[in-house]
Amino acid sequence: MTSDEPPGRLPPASAGAFLGTAAAIVVTDQDGLVTHWSSGAQTLWGFAPEEVIGKPLADLFTADWAVLRHRDGRLSDAQVRLYPLPSDKRPTGCLVMVVPGTGSPDECSFMRWMFDKQPLALAIYDREGRTLFGNEVIAQATGVFEHDVRGRFMAEILQGPVYEEVEQRIRRVLQTGEPEFTEPFVRLPGEPKAHAWALDIFPLTDEAGQVHGAGMSAYDYSQQYESRERLALLSEARTRIGAGLDVVGTARELTEVAVPRFADLVSVDLLDPVFQGDVPAPVLSGPVPLRRAAYKVASATSEEHPAPDEISNHVASSPIARCLASGRAERHHVDDSQVIRWFADDPVQAAQARACGVHSLIAVPIRARGTTLGAVMFVRCSSREPFGPDDLAVTEDLVARAAVCLDNARRFTRERGISLALQRNLLPHGPTTHPAVETASRYLPAGGGAQAGGDWYDVIPLPGARVGLVVGDVVGHGINASATMGRLRTAVRTLADIDLPPDELLTHLDDIVTHTEDDTVATGEIPGAIGAGCLYAVYDPLSSICSLARAGHPPPVLVHPDGTSTVIDLPAGPPLGLGSLPFEAAEVTVPEGSLLALFTDGLLSAGERDIDEGLDALRHTLARPASSLAALCDTVLGTLSPEARTDDIALLLVRTRLFGEDRVASWDVPVDPAAVAETRRRACDRLVAWGLEETTFVTELVISELVTNAIRYASGPIRLRLIKDEALIFEVSDGSSTSPHLRRARVFDEGGRGLFMVAELTRRWGTRYTRTGKTIWAELAPLHLSTR
């Protein structure tokens, strides 16, 4: 107990009184007996006034007067001050004031403790924006303590645009009374890296709403920020990776997502079979050859690195080889023993890593559906924080997403390769050489080559120097459409081989499709040939007549030698497999040097054009001068075909030729066996005139047999025609529809050897039916002499 003056003997106590104050105040008389007792003293000691007034003050303390003695026996330290009550004569008593000690803190102490111990960084600013208080957290974060910042503006304490912006926000809050929130990303003094902070700035107002200052609370939410960034990275990967079905493009998308946002360098290396769409073999331990699919490095790094598509042999100690063998991701620092061993085994990689300043890396295997496709390497350089355990989990999730997309791209590459190979084998290999026509063709699948389709074309050599021209369109895309196209093309070639007219050929083709439909009804599948379109034309260079028929297909365009063009008026037939409606043929005279354009509807209906607009545009484009048919094909596609196609396009351009009289010879043959010798002689004379004397012996035998059969078994009129083409062609026409049959004569048979001999001496032979009868034809093997 302390006192400003030593107390003397106190006068007798006056009447006791209760003091209604919250302060712990006690008044005693000159004898040390309590005369006055406050409500605060009652709270502190627990005694009511009637229990303590008149009792000695010493009973309220321990013997040494150092500790208060509560009514219930508890002891509590406090600071006690005694003040003598002044009097003119002698002391009348003492005034005792008690200040609670550490055992009984006051409200201000609690508030100060809470301000200092709060885990948030707290600061208070006056009405000018100067710093009044700052707690221990903000002092530890900034390295500046409260006594150093009091009365100063934030921009005077910490320099930088971020702090200037925060100070401006404080001023706005003081002016407007409206709170503000911001999330600066800043590196505070003494910190190794920048942190993400969340700042709340709010006004401090009285009961009347008057702003007297501003408060600021801030907390470091870097961990939450990094987690949010990882989630944002994975979310972006879900939308950006796998946008296409290209292996290299998908790998490039992975690198673009990760650099520079997550890593300074990312490389994607795949096993070589993946690029061809094949399933790679399991990866064993040891050196692994991988082909570079994508590589991206932050712009700040300018060192040379392996170029994309380059094959690198990764040694067994490299992180990539190890993760491929184990199937697990690996995270390393450059000082790890595994990396040191790798650098020792691969000096080239070690030199590149040191040049980039690499300090941390993650190698992740690319695995999808139980198959290892390759590996991804993530690298961070000296300017960034090394990879942590959370980053390893992010790379695994990121690569797992990319792995599925890469495997989808691989599967698509394989399917597309099969489809394109099938289509290449089913379509003509390059321009078809034929003496009657000059041809050029183009085929463009839908989607700029994304997948093969069902459009097709063909140029079919026919007997008598004629040529069959066909263009077709199968519904759909992909392998099924290509397979359907192959079946239809094979059927057309088979029907053309028996020399059917165009309308009859389409009728038989429609029957084939209809039967296919019947075979697939039980499975519930719709055959791809249903609804297919086809245009078939036969051009005869001897008569310059072109006979055409179509089934659900656009008509061709004819461009005359003078440049005028027209759409051939051709009866429209129904698509294949849809019904029993008949197909009608039309015949058109095609002058020598004319251009026939056969195409599928994908060329006309591109964009917003309708069929008529497309035909007009095609006619005008075909009339343009061009150096070749191939160049004209490119011009047509460049003008009419958009980049984003939704339908396949097949285009066949045909320039017609005409056989002159110097290449054709024909005679009427009397229905008389004696006429055979004369016919044989006249044919041999023509061969001599053509310079083909070496073929006269075979010619005599073939003509004798064909003409003799016509005279003996057929009816007139009979006519013989010789055509000088790349092969020598014999044609014997008669008025009968009965066809001869090849058979092998037995030893004692007197006949049946004629057609067998013709088949042995010629390259091929056959029968063609006409409206007036039939024509039996045969071709001699291709001549060694050029056609003249």
Secondary structure as the mmCIF struct_conf table of DSSP 4:
data_model
#
loop_
_struct_conf.conf_type_id
_struct_conf.id
_struct_conf.beg_label_comp_id
_struct_conf.beg_label_asym_id
_struct_conf.beg_label_seq_id
_struct_conf.end_label_comp_id
_struct_conf.end_label_asym_id
_struct_conf.end_label_seq_id
STRN STRN1 THR A 2 SER A 3
BEND BEND1 ASP A 4 GLU A 5
HELX_LH_PP_P HELX_LH_PP_P1 ARG A 9 ALA A 13
BEND BEND2 ALA A 15 ALA A 15
STRN STRN2 ALA A 17 LEU A 19
BEND BEND3 ALA A 22 ALA A 23
STRN STRN3 ILE A 25 THR A 28
TURN_TY1_P TURN_TY1_P1 GLN A 30 ASP A 31
BEND BEND4 GLY A 32 GLY A 32
STRN STRN4 LEU A 33 LEU A 33
STRN STRN5 VAL A 34 SER A 38
HELX_RH_AL_P HELX_RH_AL_P1 SER A 39 TRP A 45
HELX_RH_AL_P HELX_RH_AL_P2 PRO A 49 VAL A 52
TURN_TY1_P TURN_TY1_P2 ILE A 53 GLY A 54
BEND BEND5 LYS A 55 LYS A 55
STRN STRN6 PRO A 56 PRO A 56
HELX_RH_3T_P HELX_RH_3T_P1 LEU A 57 LEU A 60
STRN STRN7 PHE A 61 PHE A 61
TURN_TY1_P TURN_TY1_P3 ALA A 63 ASP A 64
BEND BEND6 TRP A 65 TRP A 65
STRN STRN8 VAL A 67 ARG A 69
TURN_TY1_P TURN_TY1_P4 ARG A 71 ASP A 72
BEND BEND7 GLY A 73 GLY A 73
STRN STRN9 LEU A 75 PRO A 84
HELX_LH_PP_P HELX_LH_PP_P2 LEU A 85 PRO A 86
BEND BEND8 ASP A 88 ARG A 90
STRN STRN10 CYS A 94 PRO A 100
TURN_TY1_P TURN_TY1_P5 THR A 102 GLY A 103
BEND BEND9 SER A 104 SER A 104
HELX_RH_AL_P HELX_RH_AL_P3 GLU A 107 LYS A 117
BEND BEND10 PRO A 119 LEU A 120
STRN STRN11 ALA A 121 TYR A 125
TURN_TY1_P TURN_TY1_P6 ARG A 127 GLU A 128
BEND BEND11 GLY A 129 GLY A 129
STRN STRN12 THR A 131 GLY A 134
HELX_RH_AL_P HELX_RH_AL_P4 GLU A 136 THR A 142
BEND BEND12 GLY A 143 GLY A 143
HELX_RH_AL_P HELX_RH_AL_P5 GLU A 146 VAL A 149
TURN_TY1_P TURN_TY1_P7 ARG A 150 GLY A 151
HELX_RH_AL_P HELX_RH_AL_P6 MET A 154 ILE A 157
BEND BEND13 LEU A 158 LEU A 158
BEND BEND14 GLY A 160 GLY A 160
HELX_RH_AL_P HELX_RH_AL_P7 PRO A 161 THR A 176
STRN STRN13 GLU A 180 THR A 182
STRN STRN14 PHE A 185 VAL A 186
TURN_TY1_P TURN_TY1_P8 PRO A 189 GLY A 190
BEND BEND15 PRO A 192 LYS A 193
STRN STRN15 HIS A 195 THR A 205
TURN_TY1_P TURN_TY1_P9 GLU A 207 ALA A 208
STRN STRN16 VAL A 211 ASP A 220
HELX_RH_AL_P HELX_RH_AL_P8 SER A 222 ARG A 240
TURN_TY1_P TURN_TY1_P10 ILE A 241 GLY A 242
BEND BEND16 ALA A 243 LEU A 245
HELX_RH_AL_P HELX_RH_AL_P9 VAL A 247 ALA A 258
TURN_TY1_P TURN_TY1_P11 VAL A 259 PHE A 262
BEND BEND17 ASP A 264 ASP A 264
STRN STRN17 LEU A 265 LEU A 270
HELX_RH_AL_P HELX_RH_AL_P10 ASP A 272 PHE A 275
TURN_TY1_P TURN_TY1_P12 GLN A 276 GLY A 277
HELX_LH_PP_P HELX_LH_PP_P3 ASP A 278 LEU A 284
BEND BEND18 SER A 285 GLY A 286
STRN STRN18 VAL A 288 VAL A 297
TURN_TY1_P TURN_TY1_P13 SER A 299 ALA A 300
HELX_LH_PP_P HELX_LH_PP_P4 PRO A 306 ALA A 307
TURN_TY1_P TURN_TY1_P14 PRO A 308 ASP A 309
STRN STRN19 ILE A 311 HIS A 314
TURN_TY1_P TURN_TY1_P15 ALA A 316 SER A 317
BEND BEND19 SER A 318 SER A 318
HELX_RH_AL_P HELX_RH_AL_P11 PRO A 319 SER A 326
BEND BEND20 ARG A 328 ARG A 328
STRN STRN20 GLU A 330 HIS A 333
TURN_TY1_P TURN_TY1_P16 VAL A 334 ASP A 335
BEND BEND21 ASP A 336 ASP A 336
HELX_RH_AL_P HELX_RH_AL_P12 SER A 337 ASP A 345
HELX_RH_AL_P HELX_RH_AL_P13 PRO A 347 CYS A 356
TURN_TY1_P TURN_TY1_P17 GLY A 357 GLY A 357
STRN STRN21 VAL A 358 ALA A 368
TURN_TY1_P TURN_TY1_P18 ARG A 369 GLY A 370
STRN STRN22 THR A 371 CYS A 381
TURN_TY1_P TURN_TY1_P19 SER A 382 SER A 383
BEND BEND22 ARG A 384 ARG A 384
HELX_LH_PP_P HELX_LH_PP_P5 GLU A 385 PHE A 387
HELX_RH_AL_P HELX_RH_AL_P14 PRO A 389 LEU A 426
BEND BEND23 LEU A 427 LEU A 427
BEND BEND24 HIS A 429 GLY A 430
HELX_LH_PP_P HELX_LH_PP_P6 PRO A 431 THR A 433
STRN STRN23 HIS A 434 HIS A 434
TURN_TY1_P TURN_TY1_P20 PRO A 435 ALA A 436
STRN STRN24 VAL A 437 LEU A 444
HELX_RH_AL_P HELX_RH_AL_P15 ALA A 446 GLY A 449
TURN_TY1_P TURN_TY1_P21 ALA A 450 ALA A 450
BEND BEND25 GLN A 451 GLN A 451
STRN STRN25 GLY A 453 GLY A 453
BEND BEND26 GLY A 454 GLY A 454
STRN STRN26 TRP A 456 PRO A 461
BEND BEND27 PRO A 463 PRO A 463
TURN_TY1_P TURN_TY1_P22 GLY A 464 ALA A 465
STRN STRN27 VAL A 467 ASP A 473
BEND BEND28 VAL A 475 GLY A 476
STRN STRN28 HIS A 477 HIS A 477
BEND BEND29 GLY A 478 GLY A 478
HELX_RH_AL_P HELX_RH_AL_P16 ILE A 479 ASP A 497
TURN_TY1_P TURN_TY1_P23 ILE A 498 ASP A 499
HELX_RH_AL_P HELX_RH_AL_P17 PRO A 502 THR A 520
TURN_TY1_P TURN_TY1_P24 VAL A 521 GLY A 524
HELX_LH_PP_P HELX_LH_PP_P7 GLU A 525 PRO A 527
TURN_TY1_P TURN_TY1_P25 GLY A 528 GLY A 531
STRN STRN29 GLY A 533 ASP A 540
TURN_TY1_P TURN_TY1_P26 PRO A 541 SER A 544
STRN STRN30 ILE A 545 ALA A 551
BEND BEND30 GLY A 552 GLY A 552
HELX_LH_PP_P HELX_LH_PP_P8 PRO A 554 PRO A 556
STRN STRN31 VAL A 557 VAL A 559
TURN_TY1_P TURN_TY1_P27 PRO A 561 ASP A 562
BEND BEND31 GLY A 563 GLY A 563
STRN STRN32 SER A 565 VAL A 567
HELX_LH_PP_P HELX_LH_PP_P9 PRO A 571 PRO A 575
TURN_TY1_P TURN_TY1_P28 LEU A 576 GLY A 577
BEND BEND32 LEU A 578 LEU A 578
STRN STRN33 ALA A 586 THR A 589
TURN_TY1_P TURN_TY1_P29 GLU A 592 GLY A 593
STRN STRN34 LEU A 595 PHE A 599
HELX_RH_3T_P HELX_RH_3T_P2 ASP A 601 LEU A 603
TURN_TY1_P TURN_TY1_P30 LEU A 604 LEU A 604
BEND BEND33 SER A 605 ALA A 606
TURN_TY1_P TURN_TY1_P31 GLY A 607 GLU A 608
HELX_RH_AL_P HELX_RH_AL_P18 ILE A 611 LEU A 622
TURN_TY1_P TURN_TY1_P32 ALA A 623 ALA A 623
BEND BEND34 ARG A 624 ARG A 624
BEND BEND35 SER A 627 SER A 628
HELX_RH_AL_P HELX_RH_AL_P19 LEU A 629 LEU A 640
BEND BEND36 GLU A 643 ALA A 644
BEND BEND37 THR A 646 ASP A 647
STRN STRN35 ILE A 649 THR A 656
HELX_RH_3T_P HELX_RH_3T_P3 GLU A 661 ARG A 663
STRN STRN36 VAL A 664 VAL A 669
BEND BEND38 VAL A 671 ASP A 672
TURN_TY1_P TURN_TY1_P33 PRO A 673 ALA A 674
HELX_RH_AL_P HELX_RH_AL_P20 ALA A 675 TRP A 690
TURN_TY1_P TURN_TY1_P34 GLY A 691 GLY A 691
HELX_RH_3T_P HELX_RH_3T_P4 GLU A 693 THR A 695
HELX_RH_AL_P HELX_RH_AL_P21 THR A 696 TYR A 713
BEND BEND39 ALA A 714 ALA A 714
BEND BEND40 GLY A 716 GLY A 716
STRN STRN37 ILE A 718 LYS A 724
BEND BEND41 ASP A 725 ALA A 727
STRN STRN38 LEU A 728 ASP A 734
BEND BEND42 GLY A 735 GLY A 735
HELX_LH_PP_P HELX_LH_PP_P10 THR A 738 PRO A 740
TURN_TY1_P TURN_TY1_P35 VAL A 747 PHE A 748
BEND BEND43 GLU A 750 GLY A 751
HELX_RH_AL_P HELX_RH_AL_P22 GLY A 754 LEU A 761
BEND BEND44 THR A 762 ARG A 763
STRN STRN39 ARG A 764 THR A 770
TURN_TY1_P TURN_TY1_P36 ARG A 771 THR A 772
STRN STRN40 GLY A 773 GLU A 779
HELX_LH_PP_P HELX_LH_PP_P11 LEU A 780 LEU A 783
BEND BEND45 HIS A 784 LEU A 785
HELX_LH_PP_P HELX_LH_PP_P12 SER A 786 THR A 787
#
